């Protein structure tokens, strides 16, 4: 399955040393050039994203197709808008997006959408992360100010607790 990711997912996973989950889950992940430009040198996640590019499984692409009229009014040049264009061009089966408006636009365009928390849940469900790993990730994101609603953090912690209870 072709997977296209926005910068926020790469940064969030990279900042906690878990960007490799994307490779394990999907082998190759595509990212639009303008989205990748949001990953800034010296900021959390940058080194991990650069390493993924060097390993060849994170592939940077410039979309060639123009936006369609039905695209949402996302700011021109925004990484999320390019993700949608690239997903159309590649026929991607999954978009990794955290931005609420972009997620809605992608879903309305018929794409399956997963956010950073969904990636962590997928990894937990496939036993790529253990419950304690999820707790550490959540604690790190909370400490760093990663922008997720408290309900989503709580849902991740509940999933970790439920996974523990099934053991």
N, C-alpha and C positions, 0 to 999 in steps of 0.2 A: 504494500500500500504506500502510495506517495504521501508524504507528510511535509507540510509547510509550517514553519514556526515564526512567531514574532520575537522581537528582542526580549520582551519582559520574561518570557519563559526561560530563555537561555541565561539571562542575567540571574534570575532567581535560583535556578538549579546550579548554575556555575558558582554562585556566591556561597553555596553550602557544600560544594564539592560533589554534586550529584548530576552534573550534566551528562555523564556517561549513561545514565538511565535511558536517555533518548536513543542512544545507539543500541542499547540492549533491547529496547522495546520495538524499534523500527528500523534498525540498521543504517538508514540514510535519512537525513533531515535536510530539507531545503529552506533557505532563508533569503528573502529579497535583500539586495544590496542596501537599500535605504533603511530597512529595518536593522540590518547589521550595524549601520552607522550610529545607531543609538547606544551601542555597546562601546563605552568610552574607555580609552587607555587609562590605567591607574585606578579605575573604579571596580567595585566588586563584580566578579564574573568574567572580566576581560581576559585574563590569562587562560581560564578554562575554555572560553569560546575560541580563542586563538589556537589552543592546543587541538580542539575538536576539528577546526578547519585544517590544521596541519596533518592530522590523521586521515583526513579525506572523507569523513562521514558526515560532516556539516558542510553543505555545498551552497555557496553564494551564487545567486542568479539575479540577473536584471530582467524583469518582466518585459516582454516585447509587445504584448497586446495592450491596447488602450483601455482606459476605464469604460465601463458601460454606463448608460444613462441611469439605470436602476441602482447603481452603487450609492451607498449612503453618503451624506455630506460630511465625510471625514476630511480633515484638513489635507490639502494637496501636499504630497510628499511624505505624508505620515506612513510609518512602517506598516501599520495595520491595513491601510488601503492597498499597499503593494502586496501584502500577503494574500489578499483576496484576488488580486489580479494574477499573481503567480499561481495560486491554487487553480484558477480557471484554466490558465495556460497549460499547466502540467496534468490537469485532470486529477488533482489530489483528492484523496479519500478522507483526509483529516487535516484540520487547521488547529494549531496550538496558539491560542490567544487568551489574554487576560482582560483586555479592555471590553467593558460591557457593551458599548455600541458596536464595536467591531464583531464581537461574538454574535450579537443579534443579526447583524448584516450577513455574516457568513452562514448562519443557520437559515436565514430567509432565502439565501442563494442555494440552499440545498446541501451545504457541507456539514459534515460531522465536526463538532468543535469540542476541544478539551482545553482546560486551563492548566496552570501550573499545579494546582491542587489535584486536579484529575490525573495528571501524570504521576504524582506521588501515590495516589490511590491505586492506580493501575500497577505501579511497582510493588505496593504492599500486597495486592491481590495475587500477583504472580510470584510472591516471596522473593522479590529482588531487594526489598527493604523489609526489615523487621519492625515490629511495633515501636521498639525503643529508637530505631533510626528515625521513624516518623516524628516521634516526640522531640528528638534533637533538631530535626529540620524545622519544625514549628517554632521551637524556642529560639532558634537562630534567626528565623524570619521576623518573629515578633521583636526581638532585640534590635535588629537592624532597621526596623520600620517598614518592612515590605508591606505594600498596600494590598491587603486582603481583608475582607470583612471578618469580624470576630466570629461570626457564624460559620465561616468556612474553616477558620483555624479550629474551632470547636468540633466541627464535623470530622476533620482529619484526626483529632485526638480521640473522638468516639470510635472511629474506624480502627485505630490502633488498639483501643481497649477491647473492642469486639474481636479483633484478631487474636489478642491474648486469651480471651475467654474460650475461643475455639480450640486452643492448644491442649 
